Amino acid sequence: MAVVPLDQLKADIVEVGRRLYARGFVASNDGNITIRIGDDRLLTTPKSVSKGFMTPEMMVIVDLDGRKVAGSLDASSELKMHLEVYRQRSDVKAVVHAHPAVATGFAVAGIPLDRAVLAEVICTLGSIPIAEYATPSTQELPNAVRQYIKAHDGLLLANHGALTVGTDVFAAYYKMETIEHFAKISLTARLLGGERLISQEEVLRLQSLRGLYGIAAPAPICLDDDVSGGGAGVVDATCQVVRSPDTPGARLVADPASGVAFGSRDRVPGDDEEIRLTYRELAALVEDAVQKLR
Ligand SMILES: [Zn+2]
C-alpha cells in the first residue's frame, strides 16, 4: 500500500477538524483527532485549539506512550483515550472524538443507539453502545472505552460525546457523521410515535451485503448476547446487541419496548385496558348518549 506523505495526513486532520466544527459536532476547543503514522508514532491535534481553525503546522507527533516527539504545541488532552484504542485495535489507523449534540443527548440520557432502524447504520456500525461515565482526560476514560472498542467502531461516551475509529481519518469521520445522523432520525421517529424496527431476518440479510458495500467491518452485528469481536483469545470484549425482533417473514416490526408508541395508534384496546378521557370528552359522550335515548 502506498505510504501517504506526512504533510498530506496533517492536511487531512485539518480538513476533518474543519468539517467537525462546520457541522456543529464540536464547540469551542472540543474534540480531537489522531492518525497512526507508524508502529510507535501518532499524529495528533493539539490541546486548546478550535478544530475549525487549525493549520498543518499545529499538529503534534507522539509515541504510543503519549510522549511528544515533534511539534511546538502540546498534544490533545484526550490522548490517553486514543492511545488505548490503538493498543486494543491494530486494524485502526485513525480516531475521531467529538461532541455532536443529538448523539451526545442520547449519551446524556443514557439511551444507547441500539435499535435496528437504518440499513446503512447496521452495515457500518451495528449497535452503538454507551461507555460508562468517566472524568475527561483521566485514565478512567480509556478504561471505560476499552470494554466496547474491541467490538465496535463507534461509541457514545456517557455524559460526554462520541468516539469513532477507522482505517483512515475520513472513514472515522464519516462514522461520526453517521452516528449523529442516526441520532437525529431516532429522535425524530420517537417524537412521531416510535420506530419500526428492522427484523432479525432482514438484519442478517444486510449483514451478508456488507461486502457489497465495501465494508470489511471488524464491528460485528451482534444478534445475541454472545461476546464476540476482537477474535480468539479476547475474553473481555463486549459487543452490544442490535435490538431487532425475531419475527419470521416480517421485515419491519413495531418496537415492543416502545409501549404506547408506534402501533398503538391503529390498535383497538383490549377489554381490560384503561382508556383516559378528558372531562370535556366524557361530557360529550354522555350528552351524545342522552340525545340517542330521547
Ligand atoms: Zn470530549
Boltz pocket constraint, residues with backbone or C-beta under 6 A from the ligand:
constraints:
  - pocket:
      binder: B
      contacts: [[A, 30], [A, 31], [A, 78], [A, 97], [A, 98], [A, 99], [A, 136], [A, 160], [A, 161]]
      max_distance: 6.0
